[in-house]
Amino acid sequence: MIELNNMIWDIIVIGAGPAGSTFAREISKLNKTVLVIDGQTAEKSKPCGGLLAPDAQKLLAHSDMILPKDVLVDPQIFSVKTMDLGTGLTRYYQRYYMNMDRYAFDLHLMSLIPENICITEGRCTGIAQDDGLFTVQVHQYGDIAQFKCRNIVGADGASSIVRRKFFPDRPISRYTAIQQWFAYDGQEKPFYSCIFDRETSDSCSWTIHKDGYLLYGGCFKSEGCREAFELQKERFEAFSGIELNEPILTEACQACRPKHLRDFVTGEGNLFLIGEAAGFISPSSFEGISSAIFSGKALAEAFADSNVSASYSRKVRHLKYKLYFKTWKRAFMYTPWTRKLIMKSGISSIKVSEKQENYEDDQY
Ligand SMILES: Cc1cc2nc3c(=O)[nH]c(=O)nc-3n(C[C@H](O)[C@H](O)[C@H](O)COP(=O)(O)OP(=O)(O)OC[C@H]3O[C@@H](n4cnc5c(N)ncnc54)[C@H](O)[C@@H]3O)c2cc1C
């Protein structure tokens, strides 16, 4: 049995979300000693819509990966109902997401990390750098442990301690994401929705059905976020006729919103950032799983090269530009008059025969 804190690791990875798990799986092919530290538990799991977008599905295909059915939830839906609460417009668009249990997805990715990579539970609370070595302080099992390493990979998401500690001059704009779970009463047909409401948020919100629950979530400016969320739910209820009642669960976390190219930070020296910690998330849809997987794999591959930093930066250059160009898409989507124009024109929308009444009676 290895004493985890008696050795100097080649690499310590902080966080085992999609970015950290992908990095760990891929780096296992190189001859490195790697420790992954992760603080996620069933009780404190990552709030997420849990939709696997086509880009993420394509990356799984490239890695020849499969998803067991217990990662998926009921139902799978093929369109998104886009509602603009300000103009009263509604349109349907075809979508190709997979509806998942996000925690089960993270556990599945972790289960694919080979045994030559060590994983330990705990919350990293501090990192010090001295003489080319890092000392990582971790709260685990009611105690404090310390681990030493030569390279740090920050895969610790939107509130990354690695980014805050080592790149304080590269802050990124963040929203507070709030998501609530409601018992689904089976009255209306399950649907995904994308909700625009400029009165309460300059981002979109969503509803998603999952295994007997209806989720309502959105991203809000941190100041006054809870009031904005509550007001938006009321406006949504009035618009859609759907009553949300008492939530069973309320979750919240930070979500990054890159605005400029400088918001993407891949690291320097022996410090690296992947996934949302690096700023890799779509500023228009907040889809981030594909970028997390892509950047995790890119960094692992870069470790095979002599200049890891430069190689990693090269490998994610097009991802940075792709996400940066989404800030333009965002400007288009979130400006009320351009959105109205697009929705009114019906471009790319599909016709859906809505039959919400007596949905329960019609199911079989
Ligand atoms: C409400 C919401 C809904 C979203 N919906 C979708 C969606 O439907 N589809 C989609 O593609 N994207 C979605 N996103 C974005 C997506 O969830 C993230 O971009 C993606 O999870 C980023 O992956 P990651 O591995 O970089 O970070 P994360 O998934 O955040 O993983 C970070 C990991 O690091 C751990 N960690 C953090 N800090 C520490 C620490 N100090 N010590 C130890 N461990 C630590 C965490 O426990 C976690 O396991 C959503 C985001 C939010 C906020």
The ligand as an ORCA input file, in Angstrom:
! r2SCAN-3c Opt
* xyz 0 1
  C     -26.486     24.922    -13.096
  C     -25.583     24.488    -14.209
  C     -26.091     23.717    -15.238
  C     -25.227     23.255    -16.251
  N     -25.755     22.439    -17.217
  C     -24.926     21.920    -18.155
  C     -25.414     20.965    -19.101
  O     -26.584     20.584    -19.085
  N     -24.556     20.475    -20.031
  C     -23.234     20.871    -20.068
  O     -22.480     20.412    -20.936
  N     -22.741     21.755    -19.169
  C     -23.543     22.271    -18.196
  N     -23.036     23.125    -17.264
  C     -21.599     23.420    -17.280
  C     -20.826     22.219    -16.762
  O     -21.452     21.682    -15.625
  C     -19.387     22.574    -16.414
  O     -18.850     23.448    -17.360
  C     -18.552     21.316    -16.330
  O     -19.029     20.504    -15.284
  C     -17.091     21.663    -16.081
  O     -16.374     20.475    -15.835
  P     -15.049     20.539    -14.963
  O     -14.569     19.149    -14.856
  O     -14.166     21.586    -15.506
  O     -15.510     21.084    -13.537
  P     -16.596     20.499    -12.536
  O     -17.559     19.641    -13.219
  O     -17.108     21.669    -11.772
  O     -15.751     19.546    -11.593
  C     -14.867     20.077    -10.636
  C     -14.593     18.986     -9.632
  O     -13.604     19.479     -8.738
  C     -14.014     19.261     -7.414
  N     -13.423     20.354     -6.616
  C     -13.650     21.672     -6.723
  N     -12.907     22.343     -5.830
  C     -12.209     21.409     -5.142
  C     -11.283     21.466     -4.078
  N     -10.911     22.626     -3.539
  N     -10.750     20.303     -3.602
  C     -11.102     19.101     -4.152
  N     -11.985     18.987     -5.163
  C     -12.524     20.126     -5.648
  C     -15.528     19.304     -7.447
  O     -16.065     18.575     -6.344
  C     -15.808     18.622     -8.787
  O     -15.880     17.224     -8.654
  C     -23.867     23.617    -16.250
  C     -23.359     24.421    -15.228
  C     -24.197     24.840    -14.218
  C     -23.633     25.673    -13.102
*
